[in-house]
């Protein structure tokens, strides 16, 4: 069975109930949030044997994270439980009615977290080393690089090591607050060491100083493929051999954008692991993202297998006619 390892921090996520301003809230909803674990759950939903590697505190938040990952079919045998450091926490602050265009914001409480203590010794853990040796895919993100010098060192060890048949993917996942005062040039160096790089067009300007496709490919000459997520318009893959493939995004009634990028990554990467070409893999990414965009929460369930197959195999004209809403899709063919 194809095996994937996703490595990075997941935190407890607290959200004021019913959109009440944080300073007035008497109830906070508790969930979990982490880019790499979102991808892990997405890959598991697509039938891949998936493992999440990280560290959590020996606390209720850490236990909740482990239980939720297991409930979604993700193996957590490579997770270390730290008795001294806590699980990271972040708070989602709702948009204010007085200024709805400002959108929601996030407060992070992750400094000194258990996951920030990851390093090359994490890779030496026998359980983790075994998972990495058996993996066909190792998925990383730029978030981890900003957490601590040890986390950065760990990524560099992985990215500069022998592949032995493995593919390493790197999602830039730009987070402005994490890179404040830090050298963002690190992201270019790390991304250029990966086999597959995913970046949102909006992120590219912050991380690499440009949104121009040709310039991005010149800045990242070594990866086999660079995938640019052009928001609600399209996704573009730029192969090292010069091949360019662009697939339009599906029409969707957006409920909440959170987690869509991670869902896209899971869909696209699953396509690569199953041996699909770039067009088919990009389509899988779009469908997975659409499932998340049209529901509340960080992940939306995939449609039934027959419906998914019909969507993915549709003609270009039928693909353009597909509309997603409420976690469901309508097509001209009735899929």
VMD Tcl script that draws the C-alpha trace (Angstrom):
set ca {
  {0.00 0.00 0.00}
  {1.32 3.46 -0.88}
  {2.57 5.25 2.22}
  {2.84 8.97 2.97}
  {4.36 10.82 5.94}
  {3.26 14.36 6.78}
  {5.49 16.20 9.25}
  {4.61 19.41 11.10}
  {2.87 21.06 14.02}
  {-0.83 20.76 14.82}
  {-2.37 22.99 17.46}
  {-5.55 23.17 19.45}
  {-7.86 25.69 17.80}
  {-10.19 27.82 19.91}
  {-13.01 29.78 18.28}
  {-15.57 32.04 19.99}
  {-18.99 30.41 19.76}
  {-21.53 31.93 17.37}
  {-19.05 34.51 16.06}
  {-19.07 36.54 19.29}
  {-16.12 38.98 19.61}
  {-13.35 37.35 21.61}
  {-13.46 39.87 24.45}
  {-17.17 39.19 24.94}
  {-17.14 35.44 24.40}
  {-18.12 33.17 27.29}
  {-17.73 29.98 25.23}
  {-14.89 28.85 22.99}
  {-15.28 25.95 20.59}
  {-12.27 23.61 20.65}
  {-10.99 21.99 17.47}
  {-7.60 21.27 15.94}
  {-5.67 22.93 13.16}
  {-2.48 22.11 11.31}
  {-1.56 22.28 7.62}
  {0.36 19.02 7.51}
  {-2.18 17.04 9.53}
  {-4.95 18.41 7.26}
  {-3.04 17.02 4.29}
  {-2.56 13.73 6.16}
  {-6.31 13.38 6.75}
  {-6.97 14.25 3.12}
  {-4.53 11.62 1.87}
  {-6.01 9.02 4.22}
  {-9.50 9.80 2.87}
  {-8.17 9.05 -0.61}
  {-7.06 5.55 0.34}
  {-3.41 6.12 1.16}
  {-1.64 4.72 4.20}
  {-0.85 7.98 5.95}
  {1.27 8.85 8.98}
  {1.61 12.11 10.87}
  {4.94 12.85 12.57}
  {5.15 15.59 15.19}
  {5.28 16.30 18.90}
  {2.43 17.23 21.28}
  {2.28 18.09 24.94}
  {1.18 15.62 27.59}
  {-2.11 17.47 27.98}
  {-5.74 17.35 26.95}
  {-5.09 19.33 23.78}
  {-2.42 16.88 22.68}
  {-4.67 13.90 23.38}
  {-7.49 15.51 21.44}
  {-5.22 15.99 18.43}
  {-4.03 12.39 18.53}
  {-7.57 11.03 18.84}
  {-8.90 13.14 15.96}
  {-6.08 12.11 13.64}
  {-6.68 8.45 14.50}
  {-10.41 8.88 13.95}
  {-9.60 10.06 10.40}
  {-7.48 7.01 9.65}
  {-4.07 8.63 10.19}
  {-1.36 6.68 12.02}
  {0.23 8.62 14.91}
  {2.86 6.09 16.00}
  {5.55 8.61 15.01}
  {4.27 11.31 17.37}
  {6.29 12.04 20.52}
  {4.49 13.19 23.69}
  {6.44 15.85 25.61}
  {5.92 15.98 29.37}
  {7.63 19.35 29.74}
  {6.34 21.47 26.84}
  {2.68 22.18 26.03}
  {0.69 21.64 22.88}
  {0.47 24.85 20.84}
  {-2.82 26.77 20.77}
  {-4.29 29.32 18.43}
  {-7.44 31.41 18.63}
  {-9.51 32.37 15.61}
  {-10.90 35.85 16.13}
  {-14.11 36.40 14.11}
  {-14.51 39.35 11.77}
  {-16.20 42.29 13.47}
  {-19.64 43.34 12.27}
  {-18.38 46.92 12.21}
  {-15.77 45.98 9.61}
  {-16.73 42.70 7.89}
  {-14.29 43.29 5.03}
  {-11.39 42.99 7.47}
  {-11.97 39.25 7.77}
  {-11.04 37.03 10.67}
  {-7.66 37.04 12.36}
  {-5.60 34.54 14.33}
  {-3.78 34.72 17.66}
  {-0.95 32.20 18.03}
  {0.28 30.74 21.32}
  {2.90 28.35 20.00}
  {6.25 29.70 21.21}
  {7.94 27.00 23.28}
  {5.43 24.38 22.15}
  {6.23 20.68 22.10}
  {6.34 20.71 18.29}
  {8.80 23.61 18.20}
  {11.29 21.27 19.92}
  {11.44 18.99 16.88}
  {14.90 18.53 15.39}
  {17.20 16.02 13.79}
  {16.80 13.87 16.90}
  {13.13 13.52 15.90}
  {14.28 11.87 12.68}
  {16.53 9.53 14.69}
  {13.56 8.19 16.66}
  {13.36 4.53 15.49}
  {9.61 4.73 14.94}
  {9.96 7.88 12.82}
  {12.99 6.56 10.91}
  {11.07 3.42 9.96}
  {8.09 5.40 8.68}
  {10.32 7.69 6.62}
  {12.22 4.74 5.13}
  {8.98 3.11 3.95}
  {7.30 6.27 2.66}
  {6.74 7.00 -1.01}
  {5.87 10.61 -0.13}
  {7.15 12.93 2.60}
  {5.14 16.14 2.89}
  {6.62 19.25 4.53}
  {5.72 22.92 4.75}
  {7.32 26.29 5.26}
  {5.49 26.70 8.56}
  {7.79 24.20 10.27}
  {10.90 26.04 9.11}
  {9.87 29.15 11.06}
  {9.13 27.44 14.38}
  {12.69 27.08 15.70}
  {16.31 26.57 14.57}
  {15.92 22.89 15.41}
  {12.86 22.55 13.17}
  {14.69 24.28 10.33}
  {17.67 21.96 10.77}
  {15.33 18.95 10.65}
  {13.85 20.06 7.32}
  {17.29 20.66 5.85}
  {18.39 17.16 6.87}
  {15.36 15.64 5.14}
  {15.59 17.76 2.01}
  {19.31 17.25 1.46}
  {19.27 13.51 2.22}
  {19.06 10.67 -0.32}
  {15.62 10.08 -1.82}
  {15.79 6.28 -2.19}
  {12.67 6.32 -4.33}
  {10.79 8.81 -2.18}
  {9.21 12.09 -3.28}
  {9.41 15.11 -0.99}
  {6.73 17.76 -1.39}
  {6.98 21.24 0.11}
  {3.99 23.56 0.53}
  {5.18 27.11 1.14}
  {2.19 27.90 3.42}
  {3.20 31.51 3.99}
  {2.38 32.81 7.49}
  {3.39 36.46 7.84}
  {3.46 36.46 11.64}
  {5.90 33.53 11.74}
  {8.41 35.21 9.43}
  {8.33 38.64 11.07}
  {11.98 39.50 11.73}
  {13.24 36.26 10.17}
  {15.08 35.62 6.90}
  {12.36 34.57 4.46}
  {15.09 33.63 1.96}
  {15.11 30.33 3.85}
  {11.87 29.44 2.07}
  {13.44 29.71 -1.37}
  {16.38 27.56 -0.34}
  {14.17 24.85 1.16}
  {11.65 24.88 -1.67}
  {14.38 24.49 -4.26}
  {15.54 21.31 -2.51}
  {12.11 19.65 -2.80}
  {10.78 17.50 -5.64}
  {7.33 19.07 -5.70}
  {6.59 22.63 -4.57}
  {3.12 24.06 -3.97}
  {2.54 27.78 -3.52}
  {-0.43 30.10 -3.75}
  {0.00 32.97 -6.16}
  {-0.84 35.36 -3.33}
  {1.81 33.69 -1.14}
  {4.50 33.85 -3.82}
  {4.68 37.64 -3.68}
  {5.45 37.55 0.06}
  {7.71 34.51 0.06}
  {9.61 35.03 -3.19}
  {8.94 38.64 -4.19}
  {7.14 37.84 -7.45}
  {4.02 36.24 -8.88}
  {5.43 35.87 -12.38}
  {5.49 32.21 -13.46}
  {8.73 32.39 -15.41}
  {10.52 34.24 -12.65}
  {9.27 31.80 -10.01}
  {10.54 28.91 -12.07}
  {13.93 30.65 -12.40}
  {14.05 31.16 -8.63}
  {13.20 27.46 -8.13}
  {14.99 25.65 -10.97}
  {15.54 22.26 -9.30}
  {12.13 20.83 -8.26}
  {10.56 18.42 -10.74}
  {7.33 20.43 -10.66}
  {6.16 23.76 -9.29}
  {2.41 24.05 -8.68}
  {0.96 27.56 -8.49}
  {-2.50 27.82 -6.96}
  {-4.13 30.81 -8.62}
  {-6.92 31.24 -6.06}
  {-10.41 30.69 -7.56}
  {-9.14 30.91 -11.14}
  {-6.93 27.89 -11.82}
  {-3.96 25.77 -10.79}
  {-0.83 25.63 -12.91}
  {1.95 23.06 -12.94}
  {5.34 24.04 -14.33}
  {7.55 21.03 -14.96}
  {11.32 21.24 -15.01}
  {11.26 20.06 -18.63}
  {9.32 23.22 -19.59}
  {5.86 21.64 -19.79}
  {3.05 23.88 -18.52}
  {-0.41 22.53 -17.58}
  {-3.26 24.74 -16.38}
  {-6.60 23.46 -15.09}
  {-9.46 25.87 -14.28}
  {-10.87 25.80 -10.77}
  {-14.38 24.48 -10.26}
  {-17.26 26.85 -9.72}
  {-18.25 26.69 -6.02}
  {-20.48 28.47 -3.53}
  {-17.84 29.28 -0.92}
  {-18.87 28.85 2.70}
  {-15.43 29.09 4.31}
  {-11.96 29.15 2.70}
  {-10.07 27.66 5.65}
  {-8.29 24.43 4.78}
  {-8.92 24.55 1.03}
  {-5.21 24.85 0.22}
  {-4.40 21.78 2.30}
  {-7.23 19.84 0.66}
  {-5.91 20.83 -2.76}
  {-2.45 19.60 -1.77}
  {-3.86 16.24 -0.62}
  {-5.85 15.80 -3.83}
  {-2.97 16.76 -6.10}
  {-0.36 14.69 -4.27}
  {-2.63 11.64 -4.19}
  {-2.88 11.90 -7.97}
  {0.89 11.88 -8.30}
  {1.19 8.85 -6.02}
  {-1.44 6.99 -8.04}
  {0.59 7.66 -11.19}
  {-1.79 10.17 -12.78}
  {-0.62 12.90 -15.15}
  {-0.51 16.57 -14.23}
  {-3.97 17.42 -15.59}
  {-5.66 14.60 -13.67}
  {-3.70 15.39 -10.50}
  {-4.61 19.08 -10.67}
  {-8.26 18.10 -11.14}
  {-8.10 15.92 -8.02}
  {-6.73 18.91 -6.17}
  {-9.55 21.15 -7.35}
  {-12.24 18.64 -6.38}
  {-10.77 18.16 -2.90}
  {-10.51 21.92 -2.42}
  {-14.09 22.44 -3.61}
  {-15.35 19.88 -1.08}
  {-13.74 21.93 1.70}
  {-14.74 25.36 0.35}
  {-18.44 24.46 0.36}
  {-18.69 23.32 4.00}
  {-17.82 24.67 7.44}
  {-14.54 23.41 8.90}
  {-11.07 22.55 7.64}
  {-12.08 19.48 5.61}
  {-15.00 18.49 3.43}
  {-15.79 14.84 2.62}
  {-15.16 13.64 -0.90}
  {-18.15 12.65 -3.07}
  {-18.91 8.93 -3.53}
  {-16.38 7.05 -5.66}
  {-18.60 6.82 -8.76}
  {-19.45 10.52 -8.64}
  {-15.80 11.45 -8.08}
  {-14.74 9.33 -11.05}
  {-17.37 10.96 -13.28}
  {-16.19 14.43 -12.29}
  {-12.51 13.64 -12.78}
  {-13.12 11.94 -16.14}
  {-15.42 14.63 -17.52}
  {-14.68 16.49 -20.75}
  {-13.25 19.99 -20.52}
  {-16.66 21.48 -21.36}
  {-18.43 19.39 -18.71}
  {-15.71 20.21 -16.20}
  {-16.38 23.92 -16.81}
  {-20.09 23.34 -16.11}
  {-19.62 21.65 -12.74}
  {-20.79 23.62 -9.71}
  {-20.19 22.71 -6.09}
  {-22.49 23.77 -3.28}
  {-23.13 22.39 0.20}
  {-20.64 19.59 -0.33}
  {-22.42 18.38 -3.49}
  {-21.73 18.74 -7.20}
  {-24.05 19.24 -10.15}
  {-22.96 18.51 -13.73}
  {-24.57 18.43 -17.14}
  {-24.37 14.65 -17.04}
  {-26.08 14.48 -13.64}
  {-23.02 13.19 -11.75}
}
mol new
graphics top color blue
foreach p $ca { graphics top sphere $p radius 0.5 }
foreach p [lrange $ca 0 end-1] q [lrange $ca 1 end] { graphics top cylinder $p $q radius 0.2 }
display resetview
